[in-house]
């Protein structure tokens, strides 16, 4: 007994000293959010909305201790459907997810893609944001009224650029603007770019007369004066930005975009639940809430089967709007 008692006391002391760090080191273990080797695909070019959302989410998740070393990589092409096809081909891969949004819904339709979002595992809708109507700092158009007045005179000679394929948010928003202004949507000279990053160079280089993209993508350029903000597409003004809504300017348009995350098909319930849990913990973190505020994003959190039902509804909405616009 005398020999075992000191050993037992020593063992207990070791557990006291070693136990707590094992329980807390690598935050997220206790809540089941750690996914070693997690990769987050961005299906368009760097600098676009999906890219900003993915990189922000990855950094916030790491800073909050929910998981570690999330790899974010870009696989652009065909409005996001190249990335979508890759995601679907990774059947059963619980360590891969993809940043996406309304643009991919539209691109599936406009590109007649063989794989659709119905082939994925829905994880979560994260954010909603308005589009912005912007011109370069040297543009002759000072107001949305001046821009649309010139646009009405000769729609084909004023190209509009957007960071999504036909059917995506940056395409639908100017088409709805055109209809509200009395411009036949089929006369609009829309030039698609693979994300807001590519579009920005064309706006600054006067390759397009104006651009339409997500508010979070161009906040820095608007605040620095590189871009002139003429209007926002949503129902209310964006805090901190001096620009009217399209409705305020006299055009009957209220339009917002959203972004979310999907995963490959064929995941086990445990793999799917862990991804949903990680995103839910991210959504509740102070780091993510600060990022939403900074980027002008609105909370639109929705997970799992409810998000899947929303994706189906959005697909039907895109088809309906395109038919309504004669496109």
N, C-alpha and C positions, 0 to 999 in steps of 0.2 A: 504494500500500500504506500509506503513511504517513497518507493522508487517511482510508482505510477503517478502519484499526486503532483510532483513538480512537472512531470512531462505533460500531464493534463492541463496544468495551469499555463505552461508554455504554449501548448496548442491553442488554448483559448485566447491567449494574448495575441498570437499570430493571426487568428481569425478576426479579432477586433481590429488589428492594424491593417490587415490585407483586405478583409471583407468589404468595407464600404467603398473603396476605390473600384473594386471589381463590379460593384452594383451600379456605379454612377459613371465610370469612365466610358467615353464614347456615347454621349447622350443620345437618347432615342431607343436604346436597347430595352429599357424597362417598359416602353410603350409600344414596342414592336414595330418601329419605323425604320430601323437600320436595314438597308438593302445594299450590301457590298457589291461594287461593280456596276451600279446603276448607270445607264446611259440614257440621255435625253436627246432625241433627234429633233432637229429644226428643219422642216421641209421647204425652206426657202433660204435666200441669201442672208449673210450677216447684216445686221442693222435694221431689219424689218421687225414687225410687231411680234411674230412668233419667236424670233431670235431674242428680242429684249425680254419677253415674258419668260422664256425658258432659262435664260442666264440669270435673270432676277430670282426666279423660283429656286434654282440650284444654289445660288449664293445664300439666299435667305434660309434655306433648309440646312445648309452647312453651318451658318452662323448661329442658328437656333439649336444646333446639336442634334438634329433629327436624323441625319445621315451624313456620310462623309464622301468626299471626292466624287461628286457626280460629274460625269463627263458629258458635256454638251457638244454636239457636232452637227454640221449643216449638210443636208443632202437636197439641194434645190432641184427644181425641174417641173415643168407642166403644172404650175400653180399649186404645187404640193402633192400631186398624185404620184410622182416618182417616189417620194418619201413614204406615201401611203402604201404603195405596192411593196416596198421594202419591209415596212412594219408588218403587213399581213403575212409576208413570207417567213417571218420569224415566229412561226407558230410555237406557242408554249414557252416563249422567252419572257420570264417574269422580271428580267433585269433591263428591259427596254421599254421606253414610253416615247410618245411623240407630242410635241406642242402643236396645236392646230386651232382652227376656228371656222368662222363662216366662209372664209375664202376657200378652204378645202372642200366644203359642201358644194360651193358653186363650181369649182374646178372639176370635180367628179362629173358634173353634168355637162359642162362646156367641152370637156375633153373626152367624153364618153368612156371614162376610165373603166377598166375591167374589174378593179377592186373598189369597193365603196366603204364608207364608214360603218355600214352594217356588218362588215367583215371583221371589225375590230372589237376590242373590249373597252367599253366606255369607263373612264375613271372619274373625271370631274370637269365641270365647267367652272372656270375661275373668275373671270372678269368680264365686264361690259364696258365699252368706251365709245365715245363719239368719234366720228370722222371730222377732219378739218379741211377747209377749202383754203389753199395757200398759193401764193405766187412768190416769185423771187423779189428781192429787195429793190431791184431796178425796174420792175414791171410797171407799165403805165396804169394799171388798174389799182385804184386806191380803195374801192369799196366793192362789195358783192354786187351792188346795183350796176356799177360801171362794167364789171366783168360780164354779167349776164346780158346787159344791153349790147355789148360787142358780140357776144356769143350768138345772140338771136339774129344779128345782122348776117352772119356768115358762119354757121356752126362747123362746117368742114374745115375752115381755115384756123380755127382755134382748138388745137388738139388738147385733150385733157388726159393726164397720166394718172394711173392708179397702181397700187402695189398688189393687185390681185388679178387673176384671170377673169374673163367674162363669167358673170354669175356670182362673183365674190363681192365683198362689201364695197371695195373701192371702185367697182364697176357699177353696182346697183345704185349707190348714192348719187353719182352724177347723172345717171339715167333718170332717176326720180326727180332730180333738180331740173333736168331738161324738160321733162313732161310738165312740171309745175310752171315752167317759164314759157310754155307754148312751143317748145322745140321738139319736133318728132325725134324720138330716141334713135331711130335708124339713121338719122343724119349726124349723130354725134361721132366725132373722130376720137375714139377712145384708144389709147395706147397702153397695153398692159406691161407691167414690170414685175419681176420675180421678187416682190417685197419692197418695203418702203426705202430700204437702203439704196437700191438701184434707182428708184424713182427720184430720190433726192438730188442726185447728180444731174438728172435731166431738167429738173425744175431750176436749179441754180445755174445751169448752162443754157437756159431759155430754149430747150429742145421741145418743151410743151408750154402751152399758154398758162395752164394752172394744174395743180395736182390735188388729189384727194387721198388722204391716208389717215391712220389712227392718230389721235391727239398725243399719245404717249411717245410716238416715234419721232415727232418733230418739236417737242417742247423746247429743247435746248436751242434749236435753230430759230424758233419763233422769238424766244427771249433774248437771243443775241442779236436779232435784227436781220439775220440772213434771209429769213422768210417773212413775208407779210401775211398775217392771218386775216382772212376776209369774212369767214363765217364758220360756225359749227353746225353739225347736222342733227344733233339731238334735241330733246324737248326743252332743255334749259341751258343757259350759258355755262361755260366751264369756269370755275372759280380761278381767279388770278389771270385770266386772259380777256383782253379787251376786244371782243368780237360778238356780234349778234348771232342768234340762231337763224336758220333759214326761214322759220316761221315768222320771227320778228321782222325779217327783211321783206316779208310779203309773199313767200313761196311755201306752199303747203307740203312741206317735207319734214318728217321726223324719223330719223334713222340712226340706229346704233349697231355696233359690231360686238362680238364676244370672242373669247378665247378659252381653250380648255386643253385637256390631256386625254389621250387614248393610248391603249396598249395593244400588243398583238393578240390574236385569237388563241384559244386553247389553253388559257391559264387555269391553274387550279384555283379553287375558291380561296385557299390560303394566300396564294400569290396576288390575286386580285384584291383581296381584303387588305393586304399589307400596303399595296400601292394607294388604295383609297385612304387608309389610315394615315399614311405619310402626308398625303395632300391635305387631309383634314387638319392634321396637326400644324402643317405649314400655314393653312388659312387662318388658324387661330393665333398665330405667333405675332408678336409685336413687330418683328422684322418685316413680315409680309404686309401688315397694315400700313406701316410707314412707306413701303414701296408703292402700294396702291395710291396713297395720298400724293406722293411725289410725282407719279406718272399720270395722274388724272384718271385712274381706273376706278370704276364702280364695282362694288362687290356683287357677284352673280353666282354664288357658290351653289353647286348642284352636283350630286354624286351618283355613281352606279346606275341602276336601272332607270331612275328618273332622268338622268342625263342621256341615257340611251333613247328614251322616249322623246326627249327634246330634240335630239339629232334627227330622228325620223320626221318630226314636225317641221324642222328647219329645211330639210330636203324638199318637202312638199311646198313650203313657202317659196323657196327659190324658183322652183318650177312654175309656180303660179305667177310670180312677179315677172319672170321672163316672158311668159305667154301674154300677160297683161300689157307689157311694154312692146309686144310684137317682135321680141328678140329670140 
